[in-house]
Amino acid sequence: MLEMLLASFTSVKKVVASALAGESETDSLWQAIHKLHGSCAYSGVPQLKSLCHELETQLKAGADIAAVEPELLELQDEIAHIEQLAPQYLDNAQGC
């Protein structure tokens, strides 16, 4: 599940970067966050899951991208953190 989550990060990072650059609609951002939130539920990443829930809720309530910019920046940081730590978990799982 972690490998699938990591694979999904490429598209999520593109959508988030596009949104932060003002090149994306709120709806496409919401869809990406919604999908990521679902993936987090099965991957053991509670902080990312919580952040996705917060973003998804705000966007669904009508928040614009500027209003959620701090959370989007935090999302980018958390994705980078998971990408950095994931190899050790994947290596440990393969050794079992």
C-alpha positions as CSV (number, residue, x, y, z in Angstrom):
1,M,0.0,0.0,0.0
2,L,2.9,2.3,0.8
3,E,4.3,1.8,-2.7
4,M,1.0,2.7,-4.3
5,L,0.8,5.8,-2.1
6,L,4.3,6.9,-3.1
7,A,3.4,6.4,-6.8
8,S,0.4,8.7,-6.4
9,F,2.5,11.5,-5.1
10,T,3.8,12.5,-8.5
11,S,0.4,13.6,-9.8
12,V,-0.6,15.1,-6.4
13,K,2.5,17.2,-6.4
14,K,1.8,18.5,-9.9
15,V,-1.8,19.5,-9.0
16,V,-0.7,21.2,-5.8
17,A,2.2,23.1,-7.5
18,S,-0.2,24.1,-10.3
19,A,-2.8,25.3,-7.7
20,L,-0.2,27.3,-5.8
21,A,1.0,28.9,-9.1
22,G,-2.6,30.0,-9.8
23,E,-2.8,27.6,-12.8
24,S,-5.4,25.2,-11.5
25,E,-9.1,25.2,-10.4
26,T,-10.2,24.4,-6.9
27,D,-12.2,21.4,-8.2
28,S,-9.2,19.6,-9.6
29,L,-7.3,20.3,-6.4
30,W,-10.2,18.9,-4.3
31,Q,-10.3,15.8,-6.5
32,A,-6.6,15.1,-6.0
33,I,-6.8,15.7,-2.2
34,H,-9.9,13.5,-1.9
35,K,-8.1,10.7,-3.7
36,L,-5.0,11.1,-1.6
37,H,-7.0,11.2,1.6
38,G,-8.5,7.8,0.7
39,S,-5.1,6.3,0.0
40,C,-3.8,7.6,3.3
41,A,-6.4,5.6,5.2
42,Y,-4.7,2.4,4.2
43,S,-1.0,3.4,4.3
44,G,-0.2,4.2,7.9
45,V,0.4,7.9,7.4
46,P,-1.9,9.6,10.0
47,Q,-0.4,13.1,9.8
48,L,-0.9,13.2,6.0
49,K,-4.4,11.7,6.3
50,S,-5.3,14.4,8.8
51,L,-4.0,17.2,6.6
52,C,-5.9,15.8,3.6
53,H,-9.1,15.7,5.6
54,E,-8.6,19.3,6.7
55,L,-7.9,20.5,3.1
56,E,-10.7,18.4,1.7
57,T,-13.2,19.8,4.2
58,Q,-12.1,23.4,3.6
59,L,-12.2,23.1,-0.2
60,K,-15.6,21.4,-0.1
61,A,-16.9,24.3,2.1
62,G,-15.9,26.7,-0.6
63,A,-12.4,27.9,0.5
64,D,-10.3,29.2,-2.4
65,I,-6.8,28.1,-3.0
66,A,-5.3,31.2,-1.4
67,A,-7.2,30.4,1.9
68,V,-5.6,26.9,2.0
69,E,-2.1,27.9,0.9
70,P,-0.5,27.3,4.3
71,E,-2.0,23.8,4.4
72,L,-0.9,23.1,0.8
73,L,2.7,24.1,1.7
74,E,2.4,21.8,4.7
75,L,1.1,19.0,2.4
76,Q,4.2,19.4,0.2
77,D,6.5,19.2,3.2
78,E,4.7,16.1,4.6
79,I,4.8,14.4,1.2
80,A,8.6,15.1,1.0
81,H,9.0,13.7,4.6
82,I,7.2,10.5,3.7
83,E,9.2,10.1,0.5
84,Q,12.4,10.5,2.6
85,L,11.3,7.9,5.2
86,A,9.5,5.4,3.0
87,P,12.6,3.5,1.7
88,Q,13.5,2.2,5.2
89,Y,10.0,0.9,5.7
90,L,9.9,-0.7,2.3
91,D,13.4,-2.3,2.9
92,N,12.2,-3.7,6.3
93,A,9.1,-5.1,4.7
94,Q,11.0,-6.9,2.0
95,G,13.3,-8.5,4.6
96,C,10.4,-10.1,6.4
